[in-house]
Amino acid sequence: MEINPSNTENYLRVGPSLLENGGDGLFTKVDIRKNTVFSLPFSIKTTSSIPPVINSTRYSVVCYTMPLFVSDNSDLNNNCIVDGRLTTLTNAPYKSLLPLYAHIPETSMLMKCNDFAWEPGIFEDMYEFNTIRNKMEIILVFTTGKPVQLAVITNDFIKRGIEVGLTYGFDYWYSGSVCTQKYKEMV
């Protein structure tokens, strides 16, 4: 399965979201086939928290923290890639994984994508039902039994010019440990 690491700009563009108070949104530049995969840039950490760096006051970076492992709460029917093959988490080598976290910079174009399934105060079953509104989801990529990458996959054909939604997952919104955190980056 081919992963497009640097061609995101050929497929997608950032623009004002069509959602009320949506901020930026992500729009397609061209028609995109189902199961097109884009890599997400990230750094791996052993904790979900990002400690502040006190010595720098130049600028702060917003970083999104997401699990790079399969937890007991994970839906095993979710997609993933294992050794280049699209499958589900039921086929993923997840039992021996240490809890690692991916810290994804806000500057990643894919993180400009809104989650059309989320609404404040929503319950998990309604969130799961609403994910049909999204055309992309974040998935784990495993190579030789280890999680090596986070990627975004299209779960449907997407026409040119459409604002696309990305399923972040209910736990992303609900959990205090997987949330947007600010930290100051040393220059």
N, C-alpha and C positions, 0 to 999 in steps of 0.2 A: 504494500500500500504506500503510495507516494505522499509524503508530507511536504507542503509548500512552506519552507522556512522563511523565505524573504520576499515572496511574491504577493504578500498581503495587499500592498499598494496597487497591484495590477487588478485586483478583484473588488476592493472595498475603498470607501472614502468616508471621512468624518464630516458631519454636517449637523445643523440644528435639528434636534429630534422633533418628530411630529407629535410626540406625547406631551401633554400639558405638564409643565415643570420638568421635562425630561432632560434638559441640558443638551449635551451633545448626543448624537445618535450615530449609528453605523449604517451606511447605505451601499448597495451593490452598484458597481460600475458596469458589470457585464452579467449575463446569465451565469449562474453557478450551479453545477451538477450536484446532485445528492451524493453524500459521502466524500466531499472535498474536504481535505484536512489541512489546517494551518497550525503551525507551531506557536506556542506562547513563550516569550522570553521570561525567564525567572531565575532566581537564585534559590538554592536548597538550604533550609535551616532545620534544626532539630526542635525548634520551638515555634509556636504560632505567634508569639509576641515579638515585636521589633523594639529593641531598646533604643532610647534616644541617644544620639551622638551629641554631646554637650559642647564640644569644641568648635562647632561650625554654626554660624548664624547666617550664612549666605542665602540659602534657600531650603525649603522643605519639600519633600517628595511624598506623595500619597502612594502607599503600597497596599495591594490587595493580598491577603493571606488565604491560601487554600490548601487543603490536605493533599499530600502526595502519597496517599496510602488508602487502603480499603478498610474502613472502620466497621464495627459491628452494626452500625446503623445504615451502612451503604445499601442501596438497592442493587442487588446482584444482577438485575436485568438491564442495568445501564451499560452503554457501550464502552469499549476500551479497545486498544490495539495491543495484541500480544505477538511479538516477533513478526511484525509487518502484516498481521492478519486482523481484520475487523471482527470482533467477537463481543461477548458480554463479560461482565465481571465474574460470572460463574466459572469462566475458564481462565481467570487471571490467577497468577501465583501470589496470592495475597496473605496467606496465613503466617508467613515468616517475616513479614515486613516490619521494620521499625517505623514508628510514627515520624515522618518527615513532612515538612511544610514547604510549599512553594510561595515565595514572595514575588509577586508580579507588579512591576512598576506601572503607575497610572499612565505613563507615556506610551504603553503598548496600545496600538490602534484597536486591537480586539477588545480592550477593556472599556472602550467608548460605547460599546453595545449595551443597550438597556435590556433588562429582564422583563418581558411583557407579562410574565406569569405572576410577578410579585405585586401585591397591594398591601399597604399597611393594615395590620390587624387580621390578615388572612390566616386561615387554618391550613395545615399541611395537605389535607386531601383536596382542597380547592386549589391550592398552589399546583399540585401535581396535575390536576385537571386542566389548569390554565397553561401548562407548558406547551400545549399544542399551538399556542400563539407564537412561540419561538421557533426559529428555523435553524438554530445552532445550539450546540451543547459543548461543555468542557469535558474532556475525557483524559484518562490516564493512558500513557504509552509505556509498555513493558518490553524490555529486551533482555534476553537470557535470565528471566525470572526476577528482574528488578525494575522498579518504576524509574524511568530515565527522563521522562518528558511529560509536560501537560500540552494538550493540543485542543483545538476547537474543530468540530466536525459539523458539516451541514447535514441535517436530518431530512431534508426535502430539497427539491429543485427550487431555486430562488431566481425570480426574474430580475432583470436589470432595473435599477432605479428604486428598488424596494428598501425600506428601513427594516433591518433584520433584528430580531430579538435573540438573546443568548440566555440559556437556562443556567443560572449560577447554582441553583439547588436551594431547597428550603433551609437547610442547615447554614448556608452562607448568610442568609438574612437573619435567622433566628438565634444562632449561637453567638455568644459573646467572644468566643475564642477564634472565630473565623469572621472577622469583620475588617472594615477599612481602618487602618491605623496610620498615624502620621509619624514620621521620623525625620530627623535632619541628616542629610547626607554630607559626609566630609568631602571637601573639594580637593 
